[in-house]
Amino acid sequence: MDCAARGSGTTPCSGPPTRRCGLCGVASYCSVSHQIQHWNDHKDECGRLEQQMQRSHLLHDFPFSFSVETTFQVCANQVTRCSFLMEMGLHQKGMWKSECSCVTPVASSDDSWANNDWNLPSALCPCADPINPISMCLSSWKDYYLWRCLPLHSPVALLLHWPLTIYQGIQLASLRRSISEIGNKLHIHYLGPDKELLQLAVFGELHALFPNLQVHIELVGPAVPQFREGERIKLYSYARCVDMGCACKSSSEKNGGVSNGGNSAVTLQLWKGFYHDRYRDIVKDSVPHLIVASNAGIAAYSSWLPTIELIKEIEVPAIFSDYCEEAANLAARCISTVTGHPLGIPIQLNPFRQPMAVEDSALHIPCYSNCFLFGI
């Protein structure tokens, strides 16, 4: 974590940023002089950050038996992602490998996408169709676990926040009301995938969430390896469990339900580059019903500006997420500057955020993957 005044003045930092703002408790400084020097920049955001800190306990509110370990204890550096996954027997295994803090995710190896096992027994993971088809609007992890008959000590939410965030985005964009008009195929343009590229099998859960739809997702971003450009992946079924006698083994086809050909209810296609550069190529075959950008970081990257201009032009509902409320606030300002309008979908806590805090976040505010949602 850097001093909040780093680079804003003429004097270099004198040491680690051990001194916090006494009002918001979020901004950190290396010295009293840097704190005083930075006040003119910080005073406008200080009150907003203080309010966010007062609400930060809501971010930790999960129903899981392991919630204290993955929230408060991670934030306090008492538990790491790796130590938690070791306790679960999942450290550096399959799709879980990219959740380890000791490993830098690399999506460039030829077999990195083929991690399609839960490495869990069937009682702890959704490896087959639900007992009952979805009949209600899920509004929390507890709803989802009850529907999928999963115990609250199952860690699968750590990976399932990707497809469940898409599910929540569809609710917020009110696409449920117009799905009958869409037909039987839902096209989603998914921007900026990174870690997801190593966990593609979890998108098979969209089979259960949208049982009557063909879901087609275009994953577009600079993190897509060049050799995977244009790759089309079919998810025939769900990620598999470890039980040898489970029905998920017999129902899976070609590499455990993942293939590069055939028909499927969930199809993924990969595109390397920025959305505004690749859009014309993509829409030749896939006009979007919804755009989703997970952990977008809009305020941090100038490359988002032409993409926001494009989304404004094509008038397609777009759902964004970010790690904390402050990042969402900064993103909202950027979006409003480009579009000339306030957000169509206000900033709100995502009920399906990942239930494990981000380690060593840039702010003292707790951060979670897909934590806050907002949209155009």
Secondary structure, DSSP 8 states (H G I E B T S, - for coil): ---TTTTSSSS---S---EE-TTTS--EESSHHHHHHHHHHHHHHHHHHHHHHHTGGGGG----TTHHHHTHHHHTTSS-HHHHHHHHT-TT-GGGGGG-TTS-----STTGGG--B--S-GGGS--S--SS---S---SHHHHHHHTT--TT--THHHHHHHHHHHHHHHHTTHHHHHHHH-SEEEEEEE--SGGGG-GGGGGGHHHHSTT-EEEEEEEETTS-GGGTT-EEEE-S--B-S-TT-HHHHH--HHHHEESSS--SEEEEEEES-HHHHHHHHTTT---SEEEETT--GGG-TTHHHHHHHHHHHT--EEEEESSHHHHHHHHHHHHHHHSS--SEEEEE-TTS-SSB-TT-SSSS--BTT-EEEE-
